[in-house]
């Protein structure tokens, strides 16, 4: 559980920091071109990482929590849906929104991704939630409404806000679809999404007759994309594996605060009183999420999968290969079978706790 929280917060910091930096490039690149370059940069960087890791695996075996079985044919429908929603539609809407919205307010509005992710997880994908999580989401929604009101007063239009909320909905769909394949290789998932989304968006830009980015702007966007979209997505997938969709979204809600704080140093950024009130409301909502606890009698159904694990209460299995008992307690990776089990303890809806209530 602790490693999942670390992954989610790391994803939040990386993505949150990318928003104000991406906004600085909108003076040089059209929104669809920038979105494509960000994603293609993320995919290219992760492809290099994947190649290096494969070479190391040949010599040393699996290297960590991100190094497990690859994407299978059964994963493809979920992956393609995630690419369409979160890799194509989401980034374009965000770039359009950023071109009409102050970076500080846009960064905080990205908290709506956690809300929409959770609502989809609860009502469409039947993930469990309780009153504390619900109240926390209500605070975040209130903050989003306040920011929307603020932007309408400043700009005479809320189209920028609507575009950013639309991007958050796309990413909410993406997050829930990605959860279905979170037990697969996180680097491979993020790499495929980055390359596919980047190619599609850059192709759309070419069909629209938009110029290719100059080399300095392309390099800057690719670097931002690798950190804010590539590495962030790898961390997010790992968090999904440990925490489930709604809880990962709750921790990831810290991302906009990182972006909002960094955006205060951008020229022309002057947050209003509404911004600071909204920030306080969102902080309360996130605190309610982070302090939520969940535990009850539950049954584990039989399962067969592969992921890094120790021989804890959920992994009392035999090995079909030579296993040194002196390694007990250390993390290792292989395909293993779970037998039915009923017990009670605190847990999140991770890959071992996707049960009904």
N, C-alpha and C positions, 0 to 999 in steps of 0.2 A: 504494500500500500504506500509506504513512504517513497519508494522509487517512482511510483506513478505520480505522486504529487510533485516530485522534483522535475520529472519529464514535462508535466503540464505547465508548471511555472516557467521552465526554460523555454517552452514553445511560446508562452505568452510574452516573455521579454523580447525574444527574437522577432516575433510578428509585430508587436507593439512598436518597437523601435523603427520598423521598416516604413510605417505609414507617413510620418513627417518627412523622411528622406525621399520617399517616392513622390510626395507632393512637389518637392523642389525641382523634379524633372519634368513636370507637366508643362513648364514654359518651353521645353525643347521637343517634347514628344506628344503625339496625340494619345488620348486615353487608351484606345485599343492597341496601339503600338507599344505603349509602355507596359500594359498588362501582358502582352505577348513576350516582351523582352524579359520582364521579371520572371515569368514562369519558365521560359526557355533557359535562362541563366541558372535557375534552380535545378532544372533537369540535367543540364550539362555538368554542373558541379557535382551532383549526386551520381551521375554516370561515372565520373572519374573516381569518386569515393567507392562506388560499387566494384569497379575494376581492381582497385588497390586491395579492397577487402577480400575479393575472390582469390587474388594472388597470395595473400597472407593465409587464407583458409587452407589453401593447398599445402602450405608448409606447416601451419600451426593448429589447424582445426578452427571451429567457430570461435569468434573473438568477443562476443558480448550479446546483450539483450536485443540488439538490432540485427543480429546475424543468425537467422533461422530459415526454415523452409520458404521457398519462393512462391509467387502467385500461381495459382492453379487455374484450370479451365473453369471450375465452378465459381471462382472469384471474379471472372471477367465481367458479367453483367453488373455487379455491384461497382466494380472499378470504373467501367465506362460511364455509368450514371454519375458517379462522383466527379469524374473528369468534366462531364458536360455541365453539371451544376456549379461545382466549386472551382474548376480550372478554366472554364470558358466564360460563363455568364457572370459569375461573382466578381472576378477582377475587373472586367470592363465596367460593370456598374459602380464599383468602388472608385475607379479612376474618373468616371463621369461625375460622381458625387464629390470627389475631392476638388474638381475644377470649379465647383459652385459653393463650396462650404469651407469655412475656416478649419485649418488642420487640427486645432485643439478640440473643437466641438466634434469634428469628424472622428477623431480618435476615440472620444468617449462614446459616440453613437455606435461604435463597433461592439460595445457591450451587448447590443441587441442580438449578436450572433449566439451568445450563450443562452439567452432567453429562448430564441427560436429553436436552437438545437435541443434544449430541454423539452420544450413543448412537443416537438416532433418525436423525441425519444419516449415521452410519457404516453402520448395519445395515439401516435401512429405505429411506434415500435414496442409499446407496452412495457417500457422500463419503469421500475418502481420509483415513487417519490413520496415525500411526506410534507407536512404543513410548513416545516422550517424552510425547506427548499422552495416551496411555493411562495411564501412571504418574501424571501430574498429576491425571487424573480420579480415580484410586484414592485419592490423598491427600484430595481433596475429599469423596469418599464416606465415608471414614473419619471425617472431621470431622463430617459429617452424622449418622452413627451415634452418635458421641459426644454430640452435642447432643440427640439423641432420648433417649438413656439419661439424660442430665441432666434433661430435662423430665419424664420419668416419675418420677424420684426427687422432684422438686419438687412435681408436681401429682397424682401417683398415676394419671395417665392420659397417653397419648401421642396422643390424638385431635387435639389442636392441631397436633402435629408432622405427623401423617398428612394433615391438611387442607392444610398448607403444602406438603408434598411433592406432594400431588395438584394443587395450583395450579401447581407447577413443571412437572409432567408436561404439564398443559394448555398452558402457555406453550412447552414444548419442541415440542409438536405445532404450535402457532401459528407458532413461529420457522421450522420446516422448511417449512410451507406458504407462509409469507410469502416465503421465499427464492425460490420459484417465480415470484414477480411482482416481485422486488426491482428489476428494470430499469425498472419503471413509476414514476410520480410518487409519491415518498415521502410528501409532504404529503397528497395525495389518498387514498392507502391508509390512512394513520393517521387522517385525518378521517372517512372512511367507517366504519372500525372503531370509532372512539370514539362516533359518533352512533348507530350500530346497536346496539353493546353497551350503551350507556347507556340507550337506549330500552327494550331488552328487559329489563334488570335493574330499571329503575324500574317497568315494567309488572308484573313479577313481584311487586315490593314492594307495588304497589297491589292486586293480586289477593289478596295475603296480608293485606290490611287494615292495612298498616303506614302510619304517618302520613308526610306529606311533610316533608322537612327544613325547619327554620326558616331564614330568609334568611341570617343570619350563618354558620350551619353549612354551608349550601348553597354560599355564596360561597367559604368557606375550602376546601371539598372540590373545588369547580370549579377553583380556582387550583392546588391540589395536583395535581389530575388533568391540567391543561393542561401543567404542567412535568414531572411524574413519569411520566405515561402518554402524553401527546400529543407534546411535544417529544422525549422520550426515544425514543418509537417511530420518529419521523422519523429521528433519528440512527441508530437500530438498523437500519432498512431501508437507509440509505446505507452502513452498515458491511457489511451482508450483500452488497451489490453489489460491494464491494472485497475482502472477506476470506473469503466463504463462511460456512456456518452454524456449524460446530463452532468455528472460530477466533474468530468474532464472539462466540459464547457464552463462550469462554475469557476474552476481554478483558472481557466484560460481567460476569464473575464478580467483578470489583472492586466491583460495586454493593452487595452486602451489607456490605462493610466500611465503606462510607460510612454506611449506615443504622445499623450496629452502634455506630459511634463517636458518631453523633448521639444514639442512644437512651440512652447513658449519662447524659445530662442529664435524662432523664425521671424524674418521681417514682416511687419504688418499684423502680427498676432497680438490681439488685445482682448483676452477673455472677459466676458461680462459677469455680472453677479449670478446670472442663471447658470453659467458654466460651473462656478464654484459650488452652488447649491446642488446641481446635478452630480458633481463629483462626490459630494458627501452622501447623497442618496445611494449612489452606486457602491460606495465603500461599505455602507451598512448591508446592502444586498449581498455583496461578496463575503462579508464576515459571517453572515448567516449560513451561507453555503459551506464555508470552510470549517465551521464548527458543528456541522451536522454529523450525527452518528446513527448507525443502523445495524440491528442485530436481531435474529429470531431463529427458531427451529426451521431448517430447510433441508431439502433433499437434492443431492447431486445425481443427475442422470448419467448413464454410461456415455463416455466420449473417447474419441481417438484423435489426438493432435500432437503437434510438436512445438515446443517453446522452451526458453531457458527456465530451469526450475531447480529447487532444492528438494530434499526428501522431507517435506513438511507434512501437515495433516492431510493435505490433498494429494500427496504423491507418495503413496505406499505401494509401489509397484516393483515387479521383478524386471530384470533386464535380459534381453535376448543377445547380449554381447558380454564380454568379460568386463566386470566392474570391480574396482578396487574398493573394498569397504572402508579403507583409510581415507577415501575421498568424501565420505559421508559429511553432509553439511555444506559442501561446495556446490556452486551452480554449474549445471551441465545441460546439454541440449540433445534431445533425441525424440523420436516418435514414441509415444507411450499411451497406454489405455487406462482410462479411469473406470473403476467399478462403482456401482451405486453406493451412496453414502448419505446418512442422515445425521446431522449434528447442529450445534448452535454456537455462534460466535459473531463478533462484529465483522461486517464485510461491506464491500461495495459491489456493484454489478460488473465484476471483472469477467474474464473469459471462463472462470469456473463458477460464477454465480449468476447465470442468466436464467433465473427461474421465476415462475409466477408466484404471486402472493395471495 
